[in-house]
Amino acid sequence: MKRDNTDRTTPARRNDWKTKPMPEKKETFVLHRSFSDKEMNALRRGNIPKAMEDKWFWYMEGSTLWAHRSWTGHCIYRIDFKKGSDHDVTVNRDPEQYKSTGIEEDRKSLNKLLDGWTQTPYDHYNGWLSEIFDALKKKSKE
């Protein structure tokens, strides 16, 4: 059963959106970042997309955050939160599902996403504009 964001008394769950598992082609890195209790609570609430521009569905199971592209359901990031500020990230490396130039690009992209996802309330439109801007900037450098 799909839920919309009007029911925000319960966090997003895996079955609230179409999801596909992390592919076998993946890579890991450590994310060095601290999160306040307020930021972690925002991440625990997750996000159920409510507009076409809202490109991310994410939810937490235990201390693991799963981030999926909303249109395809592809799992792009898995963050295993640890005590302290070093968290294990698994990133999709299937070139048909996710195109990235490497760990440093992923580290920057994920940090930017987390900046938005930890805001209360989460503003998907601002995130969408930021992604468009970054894509245009990257394209102009090619």
Contact map, one row per residue, 1 for C-alpha under 8 A:
1110000000000011000000000000000000000000000000000000000000000000000000000000000000000000000000000000000000000000000000000000000000000000000000
1111000000000011100000000000000000000000000000000000000000000000000000000000000000000000000000000000000000000000000000000000000000000000000000
1111101000000001000000000000000000000000000000010000000000000000000000000000000000000000000000000000000000000000000000000000000000000000000000
0111111000000000000000000000000000000000000000011100000000000000000000000000000000000000000000000000000000000000000000000000000000000000000000
0011111100000000000000000000000000000000000000111100000000000000000000000000000000000000000000000000000000000000000000000000000000000000000000
0001111100000000000000000000000000000000000000000000000000000000000000000000000000000000000000000000000000000000000000000000000000000000000000
0011111111000000000000000000000000000000000000000000000000000000000000000000000000000000000000000000000000000000000000000000000000000000000000
0000111111100000000000000000000000000000000010000000000000000000000000000000000000000000000000000000000000000000000000000000000000000000000000
0000001111100000000000000000000000000000000000000000000000000000000000000000000000000000000000000000000000000000000000000000000000000000000000
0000001111110000000000000000000000000000000010000000000000000000000000000000000000000000000000000000000000000000000000000000000000000000000000
0000000111111000000000000000000000000000000111000000000000100000000000000000000000000000000000000000000000000000000000000000000000000000000000
0000000001111101000000000000000000000000000111110000000001110000000000000000000000000000000000000000000000000000000000000000000000000000000000
0000000000111111000000000000000000000000000001000000000000111000000000000000000000000000000000000000000000000000000000000000000000000000000000
0000000000011111101000000000000000000000000000000000000000100000000000000000000000000000000000000000000000000000000000000000000000000000000000
1100000000001111111000000000000000000000000000000000000000000000000000000000000000000000000000000000000000000000000000000000000000000000000000
1110000000011111110000000000000000000000000000010000000000000000000000000000000000000000000000000000000000000000000000000000000000000000000000
0100000000000111111000000000000000000000000000010000000010000000000001001000000000000000000000000000000000000000000000000000000000000000000000
0000000000000011111100000000000000000000000000000000000000000000000001011000000000000000000000000000000000000000000000000000000000000000000000
0000000000000110111110000000000000000000000000000000000000000000000100011110000000000000000000000000000000000000000000000000000000000000000000
0000000000000000011111000000000000000000000000000000000000000000000100001110000000000000000000000000000000000000000000000000000000000000000000
0000000000000000001111100000000000000000000000000000000000000000000000000110000000000000000000000000000000000000000000000000000000000000000000
0000000000000000000111110100000000000000000000000000000000000000000000000111000000000000000100000000000000000000000000000000000000000000000000
0000000000000000000011111100000000000000000000000000000000000000000000000010000000000000000111000000000000000000000000000000000000000000000000
0000000000000000000001111100000000000000000000000000000000000000000000000000000000000000000001000000000000000000000000000000000000000000000000
0000000000000000000000111110000000000000000000000000000000000000000000000000000000000000000111000000000000000000000000000000000000000000000000
0000000000000000000001111111000000000000000000000000000000000000000000000000000000000000011111000000000000000000000000000000000000000000000000
0000000000000000000000001111100000000000000000000000000000000000000000000000000000000000011110000000000000000000000000000000000000000000000000
0000000000000000000000000111110000000000000000000000000000000000000000000000000000000001111000000000000000000000000000000000000000000000000000
0000000000000000000000000011111000000000000000000000000000000000000000000000000000000001110000000000001000000000000000000000000000000000000000
0000000000000000000000000001111100000000000000000000000000000000000000000000000000000111100000000000000000000000000000000000000000000000000000
0000000000000000000000000000111110000000000000000000000000000000000000000000000000001111100000000000000000100000000000000000000000000000000000
0000000000000000000000000000011111000000000000000000000000000000000000000000000000001110000000000000000000000000000000000000000000000000000000
0000000000000000000000000000001111100000000000000000000000000000000000000000000000001110000000000000000000000000000000000000000000000000000000
0000000000000000000000000000000111110000000000000000000000000000000000000000000000011100000000000000000000000000000000000000000000000000000000
0000000000000000000000000000000011111111000000000000000000000000000000000000000000001000000000000000000000000000000000000000000000000000000000
0000000000000000000000000000000001111111000000000000000000000000000000000000000000000000000000000000000000000000000000000000000000000000000000
0000000000000000000000000000000000111111100000000000000000000000000000000000000000000000000000000000000000000000000000000000000000000000000000
0000000000000000000000000000000000111111110000000000000000000000000000000000000000000000000000000000000000000000000001000000000000000000000000
0000000000000000000000000000000000111111111000000000000000000000000000000000000000000000000000000000000000000000000001100000000000000000000000
0000000000000000000000000000000000111111111100000000000000000000000000000000000000000000000000000000000000000000000001000000000000000000000000
0000000000000000000000000000000000001111111110000000000000000000000000000000000000000000000000000000000000000000000000000000000000000000000000
0000000000000000000000000000000000000111111111000000000000000000000000000000000000000000000000000000000000000000000011110000000000000000000000
0000000000000000000000000000000000000011111111000000000000110000100000000000000000000000000000000000000000000000000011000000000000000000000000
0000000000110000000000000000000000000001111111000000000000110000100000000000000000000000000000000000000000000000000000000000000000000000000000
0000000101110000000000000000000000000000111111100000000000110000000000000000000000000000000000000000000000000000000000000000000000000000000000
0000000000111000000000000000000000000000011111110000000011110000000000000000000000000000000000000000000000000000000000000000000000000000000000
0000100000010000000000000000000000000000000011111000000111100000000000000000000000000000000000000000000000000000000000000000000000000000000000
0011100000010001100000000000000000000000000001111100000111000000000000000000000000000000000000000000000000000000000000000000000000000000000000
0001100000000000000000000000000000000000000000111111011110000000000001000000000000000000000000000000000000000000000000000000000000000000000000
0001100000000000000000000000000000000000000000011111010000000000000000000000000000000000000000000000000000000000000000000000000000000000000000
0000000000000000000000000000000000000000000000001111110000000000000000000000000000000000000000000000000000000000000000000000000000000000000000
0000000000000000000000000000000000000000000000001111111000000000000000000000000000000000000000000000000000000000000000000000000000000000000000
0000000000000000000000000000000000000000000000000011111000000000000000000000000000000000000000000000000000000000000000000001100100000000000000
0000000000000000000000000000000000000000000000001111111100000000000001000000000000000000000000000000000000000000000000000001101100000000000000
0000000000000000000000000000000000000000000000001001111110000000000011100000000000000000000000000000000000000000000000000001000100000000000000
0000000000000000000000000000000000000000000000111000011111000000001111000000000000000000000000000000000000000000000000000000000000000000000000
0000000000000000100000000000000000000000000001111000001111100000001111000000000000000000000000000000000000000000000000000000000000000000000000
0000000000010000000000000000000000000000000001110000000111110000111100000000000000000000000000000000000000000000000000000000000000000000000000
0000000000111100000000000000000000000000001111100000000011111000111000000000000000000000000000000000000000000000000000000000000000000000000000
0000000000011000000000000000000000000000001111000000000001111111110000000000000000000000000000000000000000000000000000000000000000000000000000
0000000000001000000000000000000000000000000000000000000000111111110000000000000000000000000000000000000000000000000000000000000000000000000000
0000000000000000000000000000000000000000000000000000000000011111000000000000000000000000000000000000000000000000000000000000000000000000000000
0000000000000000000000000000000000000000000000000000000000011111100000000000000111000000000000000000000000000000000000000000000000000000000000
0000000000000000000000000000000000000000000000000000000000011111110000000000011110000000000000000000000000000000000000000000000000000000000000
0000000000000000000000000000000000000000001100000000000001111011111000000000111110000000000000000000000000000000000000000000000000000000000000
0000000000000000000000000000000000000000000000000000000001111001111100000010111000000000000000000000000000000000000000000000000000000000000000
0000000000000000000000000000000000000000000000000000000111100000111110000011110000000000000000000000000000000000000000000000000000000000000000
0000000000000000001100000000000000000000000000000000000111000000011111011111100000000000000000000000000000000000000000000000000000000000000000
0000000000000000000000000000000000000000000000000000001110000000001111111111000000000000000000000000000000000000000000000000000000000000000000
0000000000000000110000000000000000000000000000001000011110000000000111111100000000000000000000000000000000000000000000000000000000000000000000
0000000000000000000000000000000000000000000000000000001000000000000011111000000000000000000000000000000000000000000000000000000000000000000000
0000000000000000011000000000000000000000000000000000000000000000000111111100000000000000000000000000000000000000000000000000000000000000000000
0000000000000000111100000000000000000000000000000000000000000000000111111110000000000000000000000000000000000000000000000000000000000000000000
0000000000000000001111000000000000000000000000000000000000000000000111011111000000000000000000001000000000000000000000000000000000000000000000
0000000000000000001111100000000000000000000000000000000000000000011110001111110000000000000100000000000000000000000000000000000000000000000000
0000000000000000000001000000000000000000000000000000000000000000001110000111110000000000001100000100000000000000000000000000000000000000000000
0000000000000000000000000000000000000000000000000000000000000000111100000011111000000000111100000000000000000000000000000000000000000000000000
0000000000000000000000000000000000000000000000000000000000000001111000000011111100000000111000000000000000000000000000000000000000000000000000
0000000000000000000000000000000000000000000000000000000000000001110000000000111110000011110000000000000000000000000000000000000000000000000000
0000000000000000000000000000000000000000000000000000000000000011100000000000011111000011100000000000000000000000000000000000000000000000000000
0000000000000000000000000000000000000000000000000000000000000011100000000000001111100111000000000000000000000000000000000000000000000000000000
0000000000000000000000000000000000000000000000000000000000000010000000000000000111111111000000000000000000000000000000000000000000000000000000
0000000000000000000000000000000000000000000000000000000000000000000000000000000011111100000000000000000000000000000000000000000000000000000000
0000000000000000000000000000000001000000000000000000000000000000000000000000000001111100000000000000000000000000000000000000000000000000000000
0000000000000000000000000000001111100000000000000000000000000000000000000000000001111110000000000000000000000000000000000000000000000000000000
0000000000000000000000000000011111000000000000000000000000000000000000000000000011111111000000000000000000000000000000000000000000000000000000
0000000000000000000000000000011110000000000000000000000000000000000000000000001111001111100000000000000000000000000000000000000000000000000000
0000000000000000000000000001111000000000000000000000000000000000000000000000001111000111110000000000000000000000000000000000000000000000000000
0000000000000000000000000001111000000000000000000000000000000000000000000000111100000011111000000000000000000000000000000000000000000000000000
0000000000000000000000000111100000000000000000000000000000000000000000000000111000000001111100000000000000000000000000000000000000000000000000
0000000000000000000000000111000000000000000000000000000000000000000000000001110000000000111110000000000001000000000000000000000000000000000000
0000000000000000000001101110000000000000000000000000000000000000000000000011100000000000011111001100000000000000000000000000000000000000000000
0000000000000000000000101110000000000000000000000000000000000000000000000000000000000000001111101111000000000000000000000000000000000000000000
0000000000000000000000111100000000000000000000000000000000000000000000000000000000000000000111111110000000000000000000000000000000000000000000
0000000000000000000000000000000000000000000000000000000000000000000000000000000000000000000011111110000000000000000000000000000000000000000000
0000000000000000000000000000000000000000000000000000000000000000000000000000000000000000000001111110000000000000000000000000000000000000000000
0000000000000000000000000000000000000000000000000000000000000000000000000100000000000000000111111110000000000000000000000000000000000000000000
0000000000000000000000000000000000000000000000000000000000000000000000000001000000000000000111111111000000000000000000000000000000000000000000
0000000000000000000000000000000000000000000000000000000000000000000000000000000000000000000011111111100000000000000000000000000000000000000000
0000000000000000000000000000000000000000000000000000000000000000000000000000000000000000000010000111110011000000000000000000000000000000000000
0000000000000000000000000000000000000000000000000000000000000000000000000000000000000000000000000011111011000000000000000000000000000000000000
0000000000000000000000000000000000000000000000000000000000000000000000000000000000000000000000000001111111000000000000000000000000000000000000
0000000000000000000000000000100000000000000000000000000000000000000000000000000000000000000000000000111111100000000000000000000000000000000000
0000000000000000000000000000000000000000000000000000000000000000000000000000000000000000000000000000011111110000000000000000000000000000000000
0000000000000000000000000000000000000000000000000000000000000000000000000000000000000000000000000001111111111000000000000000000000000000000000
0000000000000000000000000000000000000000000000000000000000000000000000000000000000000000001000000001111111111100000000000000000000000000000000
0000000000000000000000000000001000000000000000000000000000000000000000000000000000000000000000000000001111111110000000000000000000000000000000
0000000000000000000000000000000000000000000000000000000000000000000000000000000000000000000000000000000111111111000000000000000000000000000000
0000000000000000000000000000000000000000000000000000000000000000000000000000000000000000000000000000000011111111100000000000000000000000000000
0000000000000000000000000000000000000000000000000000000000000000000000000000000000000000000000000000000001111111110000000000000000000000000000
0000000000000000000000000000000000000000000000000000000000000000000000000000000000000000000000000000000000111111111000000000000000000000000000
0000000000000000000000000000000000000000000000000000000000000000000000000000000000000000000000000000000000011111111100000000000000000000000000
0000000000000000000000000000000000000000000000000000000000000000000000000000000000000000000000000000000000001111111110000000001000000000000000
0000000000000000000000000000000000000000000000000000000000000000000000000000000000000000000000000000000000000111111111000000000000000000000000
0000000000000000000000000000000000000000000000000000000000000000000000000000000000000000000000000000000000000011111111100000000000000000000000
0000000000000000000000000000000000000000000000000000000000000000000000000000000000000000000000000000000000000001111111100110001000000000000000
0000000000000000000000000000000000000000011000000000000000000000000000000000000000000000000000000000000000000000111111110110000000000000000000
0000000000000000000000000000000000000111011000000000000000000000000000000000000000000000000000000000000000000000011111110100000000000000000000
0000000000000000000000000000000000000010010000000000000000000000000000000000000000000000000000000000000000000000001111111110000000000000000000
0000000000000000000000000000000000000000010000000000000000000000000000000000000000000000000000000000000000000000000011111100000000000000000000
0000000000000000000000000000000000000000000000000000000000000000000000000000000000000000000000000000000000000000000000111110000000000000000000
0000000000000000000000000000000000000000000000000000000000000000000000000000000000000000000000000000000000000000000111111111000000000000000000
0000000000000000000000000000000000000000000000000000000000000000000000000000000000000000000000000000000000000000000110101111111000000000000000
0000000000000000000000000000000000000000000000000000111000000000000000000000000000000000000000000000000000000000000000000111111100000000000000
0000000000000000000000000000000000000000000000000000110000000000000000000000000000000000000000000000000000000000000000000011111110000000000000
0000000000000000000000000000000000000000000000000000000000000000000000000000000000000000000000000000000000000000000000000011111111000000000000
0000000000000000000000000000000000000000000000000000010000000000000000000000000000000000000000000000000000000000100100000011111111100000000000
0000000000000000000000000000000000000000000000000000111000000000000000000000000000000000000000000000000000000000000000000001111111110000000000
0000000000000000000000000000000000000000000000000000000000000000000000000000000000000000000000000000000000000000000000000000111111111000000000
0000000000000000000000000000000000000000000000000000000000000000000000000000000000000000000000000000000000000000000000000000011111111100000000
0000000000000000000000000000000000000000000000000000000000000000000000000000000000000000000000000000000000000000000000000000001111111110000000
0000000000000000000000000000000000000000000000000000000000000000000000000000000000000000000000000000000000000000000000000000000111111111000000
0000000000000000000000000000000000000000000000000000000000000000000000000000000000000000000000000000000000000000000000000000000011111111100000
0000000000000000000000000000000000000000000000000000000000000000000000000000000000000000000000000000000000000000000000000000000001111111110000
0000000000000000000000000000000000000000000000000000000000000000000000000000000000000000000000000000000000000000000000000000000000111111111000
0000000000000000000000000000000000000000000000000000000000000000000000000000000000000000000000000000000000000000000000000000000000011111111100
0000000000000000000000000000000000000000000000000000000000000000000000000000000000000000000000000000000000000000000000000000000000001111111110
0000000000000000000000000000000000000000000000000000000000000000000000000000000000000000000000000000000000000000000000000000000000000111111111
0000000000000000000000000000000000000000000000000000000000000000000000000000000000000000000000000000000000000000000000000000000000000011111111
0000000000000000000000000000000000000000000000000000000000000000000000000000000000000000000000000000000000000000000000000000000000000001111111
0000000000000000000000000000000000000000000000000000000000000000000000000000000000000000000000000000000000000000000000000000000000000000111111
0000000000000000000000000000000000000000000000000000000000000000000000000000000000000000000000000000000000000000000000000000000000000000011111
